[in-house]
Amino acid sequence: MGNQVEKLTHLNYGEVPTSDPNGFDGGEDGPRIGVSYIFSSNDDDHDEDAFDVPPGDRLPPIPVEMPTFDPHNEVGCSVHYRDECIYQRNVAEAKDTPRPAGGLLNTCRPGDLLEFVARGQYPHWAVYVGEFQVVHLHRAEIKSSFLTDASQGRPGRVVNGLYRYRALPPEVILRNARDHVGDGELCWRNAECFAAWCRYGKREFKIGGEIRIGKQPYRLTLLFSQKNRHVLEFQSLEDVIMEKRRNDQIGRTAVMQELAGHLSSTNQTKDGSLGSLD
């Protein structure tokens, strides 16, 4: 299937610096964590390795019942490039409750972005191209599949409104998706990057689409409540998406626990309450 691409994998929060142990947003001078990444395998494969996928475009049925999706455990967040908001998921105001994949067929239009979700799994994105078909990145290959097969039993929703970029005309979106079916030498790290590139055409969604020059112009703000939020900084949109998807996979509760553990440890270190190791 061509060259296998590798993704950027999250480093534990304990391995990166933070400026404030409280985790509250203080505007431009609020708490920040600078996040770094190292190379590993594609995140979309982590939840699908248990399934034996035969040759061809159709995906196998799910052998066991998929974990239910808990919308209350979603992580609300926004992404800014410098001062411009380019992505936002407001969980408190969300009206896009996931529905069974079959129900999406009545609402999808060619060019729509779809997101399939399940508890403990990375979201899987696809482009609806009409005639009950989607194009998506699956196991390091761009495939054309029936929508219900691509969902693998997960509920889904239309997510055209998450990214704030202007969408390309529907015919261009479909051409972007269909022209890459069968590709094994990929320019995208995961299904979300590929689907978003098809719809918006931004090179930032591609591998190496941005030059890393040391600065971190992207800010991912995790929204836990009106007063409790945390900001992480990144060098590229690609890195932001990797972190955002990791948070989606582990869920809101785990993200809050992880941050609380790191911030508590940082606070104790600053206060000198941690003794030296023997």
N, C-alpha and C positions, 0 to 999 in steps of 0.2 A: 504493500500500500504506500510505497514511497518512503520518504524520510519521516521518522517519528519526531514530532516536535516535543519540546519539553516546556513545562510551565514554571512560573515563579511560585515558590512555596513559602508560606508564612513563617516567620520566626516568632518564637514565643515573646509575649510582651515583656517578660523579664529580661530580654536580651536587647531591648531598645530603650533610649532615654525618654523621660517624660519631665515636664517642667513643673507640674503641680500635682500633689498627691490627692487632691480633693475630687478631681474629675468633673468640676463644674465649668461651664462655659463663661469666660470673662471677656468676650469680644475678641478683638484682634490679639490681645495679650493673654487669651485664655489658655487652658491646658492643651498641650499638643504632644503627640507621640510621633516620632519619625520612624516609619516602618521600612525595613529592608527585606529583600527576598533573595532566595537562592533557587537554582534550577531543580526541577523534579518532573514527575509525569503529569498528564492532563487530568484536571479535577473531574471532568465528566466521566472518566473511566472508573473512578473509584467506586461508584455506586452500581456499576454495570458489569464488573468483572465476574459476578456470580452467574451471569446469564451467558449461555453458550449461543453466540450469534452465528447462524449459518450464513453461507454466501448469499448474495442477493440484496435487494433493497428492503424487503420486508423484515421487520424486527420480530422476534419471537414473543409469544404471549408471556405475561408475568406468571411464573410458576407458583408464587405465593401471594397472599393479599398484601398490598402495599401499606406502609405505615400511614396512618391518617395525618392530615395536615392541620396544624394548630395555628390559626391566624393570630392568636394572642401572644404567640412566641416569636412572631416576626420582628426583625430589627428595623425600625424606622431610621432613615438616614437621608442625608443630602450630600451632593458632591459639588464643589466649587473649583473652577479653574481661575485662579486669582480672585477677582471679584464677581465673576459670572457664575450663576447657578446653572449647571449642565445636567443635573439629575436630582430627582427627589421622590422618595417613597414615604408618604405620610401615613403610617399605619393607623393612627387614630381616626383619620378621615377616609380611609380606604373604602371604596365601594366596589372594588373588583374582586369579590369573593370567588375563589377558584370553584369551578364546576366540573362535573364529569366531562371527559374529553368529547363524548358524543354530543353533549349539549352545546359545545363550542361551534359545531358545524352550522348551527342556525344563525350565528352572529358574526362569524369570521368573514372578512373581505380580503381579496388578494392583496398582498403587501403587508398585512397585519403581522405584528410580532406576538408570538405566543410564549408563555412561560408555564411549564409543568412543574409542580411542586409536591414534595412529600417530606414528612418529618425525618430529619437526620440525613437528608440527601442534598446534593447540590442542585439548584434549579436547572432545568433543561430548557433552552430556548430554541425556537424554530421560526421559520418564515412561512406563512400560509400562502400557497401559490394557486389555490383554487382546485376544484374537482376533488375535494376531500384530501388533498395532498399537502405535505409540508416539505421544505428543504431544511436540513439541519446538519450540524457537525456531530457525528457519532463515532466514537472509537477511532479518532484520527483519520476520518474520511467524511467528505461531504456526501450526504445521501438524500434521496427522494423517497419518502415513505408516506403511507396513509397516516393521517393525523392520529387516529386511534392507536395505531401501532407505535408511533413515535412517543406517545404519552406513556407507554408501558404501564398503564393502569393508574397513573397519577392524575389528579384533577389539574385543570389548567385555566388560564385567563389571558385576555388580550392586554398587552402592556405597552401600547403605543405611546402612552403619555409619560412614561418614567424619564426618558431622556428628553432634554429640552431643545435638542437640535431640530432644524427644519428637515422634514422627511423628503426624500426624493419622490418623483412621480411614481405611481404604482408600476408602470411598465418597466421603469428602470430598476426598481426593487426586485421585480421578478426576474429580470435579465441577470442582475448581479447574483441572485441565488442559483438559478438554473445553469448558468455558464460554468459553475464550479462543481456541479454534481459529478462524483467520481474522482475528484481530486484527492490525492494522497499526500502531496507536498503542500503543507498548509501554511497559511500566513496568519492564522488566528490560534490563540491558545485554548479557547473553549467555545461552547455553543453560543454563549451570550455575545462574545466578541464578534463571531461570524454573523449572527443574525442582525446585530446592531449595525455592523458595517454594511450589510445588504440594504438596510433601510435608510441610513444616513450618509454612507459613502465617506466617512471620516477616516483618514489614514491612522489616526490615533488608536483605532481599534485593532490595527494590525501589529504583528510581532515586529518590534524595532521601528514602529511608526514615529517615535519621538526620540530625539537625541537626549541622552542622560548627561546633564552638565553639572550635577551636584546640587542644583537648586531643587526645591520641592514645591512647585506651584499649585499642586492639587491638594485640596482639603476634603477629607471624608468626615462628616460630622455624624456621630451616632446619637440618635434622638431617643432617650429613654423616658423623659418626661419634659415638661416645660422648663424646669430648672436643672435637670440632670442630663447632661449631654457630654460627649467627649469628642475631641478633634484629633485626627491622625493626618499626617502629611506624607505626600508621595511625590516621586519624580515623574510618573507617567500615569495616564489613564488606565493603561494595561495593568499596572500594579494596584490601582484603586479597585478595579473590577475583581481582581483575584482576592483581595481582602474582603470586599463586599460579599462575594460568593461564599467565602469561608464562614463569614458571620451568618449568612442565610442557612448554611448547612448545620452549624452547631446550635443556632437559635439564640433568642434574646437572653434567656436566663443564663446560659453558659457564657455568653459574651460579658455580661455584667459581673459574673463571678470571676472570670479571668482578669478583667480590668481591676476589680476590687482587690484581688490578691496581689497583683503587681503594684498597684498604687499604695496599698498598705505596706508592702515590703519596702517600697521607695521611701515612704514617710518614716518608717522605723530607722532606715539607714541614715536619713538626714538628721533625725533626732539623736542619733548615736545610741539607740536602744538595743541595737544588735551587737553582741560581743564578737570578738574575733574568733575564728575557728582554731581549735587546737591542732 
